[in-house]
């Protein structure tokens, strides 16, 4: 296959932010600073966003509490999550899109409350229903991140990956259908990139051919980034996390652990397989096939070069 870079003059960068990189107003400001710094250096940029750190786990608790008829517990979790997101928005936005973003957040949590009320009545939650609930964190964060970019003067649009990544119906651990997914990515994302707009895409989420929400399982947001990078044949992928790169050992255990500046794809795959937590094994595969370099950097220390992974 002819690489995309030979078909267009401008180079494209995909940046994926993990949960800790977008887990607070301060973290989102740091993440957006990376986008602002790189914006003029690339012909097009795509952002793939995770839920705020810990949010997905709290969302999972809600239907479980509902099954046990613990209305107080799931209502408390929902109210706490809503307050968390609204507080972040109020810290970030001082412009006209504040009201619109607040209304979006409130509507999403009203829907979640109604969903959990239904689960309590029925007394069970399906894998399909759990996917709908689990995907809420990414949808909220994509709207917030995009609104903040806009407030900072950068053209941006939140994009729900349910409209991009087409999967089978294996809920909670769906497999992407790449031909259909690539067609959707090109139809929906390329026009935005050509117009100088940064798409902020929800990680972790897909949908069936019938439009039913699915999720991609463990490492889902990393996987989303690799799938989109593969489909668009971007020139580079950055995985922004809370460490300075891929380390020689777990720095919380080994004091003199250091950053590995460069790795080959197969080395990274082996490290991931044997437990390195920076990347999940399946997230590497789509970009290996297109020979797309991957850089792991620290959102909170972006001056460090991080780790570059390539052939």
VENLINWO-V876537 format. One record per backbone hydrogen bond with DSSP energy under -1.0 kcal/mol. CO is the residue of the C=O (numbers start at 1). NH is the residue of the N-H. If there is no record, write none. Layout:
# VENLINWO-V876537
co:nh
CO:NH
CO:NH
This chain:
# VENLINWO-V876537
co:nh
3:6
4:7
11:43
11:44
12:235
12:236
13:46
14:238
15:48
16:240
17:50
19:53
24:28
25:29
26:30
27:31
28:32
29:33
30:34
31:35
32:36
33:37
34:38
35:39
38:41
44:13
46:15
47:201
48:17
49:203
52:55
54:58
55:59
56:60
57:61
60:64
61:65
62:66
63:67
64:68
65:70
66:69
69:71
70:74
71:75
72:76
73:77
74:78
75:79
76:80
77:81
78:82
79:83
80:84
81:85
82:86
83:87
84:88
85:89
86:90
87:91
88:92
89:93
95:98
97:101
98:102
99:103
100:104
101:105
102:106
103:107
104:108
105:109
106:110
107:111
108:112
109:113
110:114
111:115
112:116
113:117
114:118
115:119
116:120
117:121
118:122
119:123
126:130
127:131
128:132
129:133
130:134
131:135
133:136
135:139
136:140
137:141
138:142
139:143
140:144
141:145
142:146
143:147
144:148
145:149
146:150
147:151
148:152
149:154
150:153
155:198
157:200
159:202
160:163
161:164
161:165
165:207
166:177
169:171
170:173
175:168
177:181
178:182
179:183
180:184
181:185
182:186
183:187
184:188
185:189
189:193
190:194
191:195
192:197
193:196
198:157
199:47
200:159
201:49
204:216
206:214
207:167
208:211
212:208
214:206
215:174
217:220
219:223
220:224
221:225
222:226
223:227
224:228
225:229
226:230
227:231
228:232
229:233
229:234
236:14
237:295
238:16
239:297
240:18
241:299
246:260
250:253
250:254
254:257
258:248
261:308
263:310
264:268
265:269
266:270
267:271
268:272
269:273
270:274
271:276
272:275
280:283
281:284
284:288
285:289
287:292
288:291
293:237
294:309
295:239
296:307
297:241
298:301
301:304
307:296
308:263
309:294
310:265
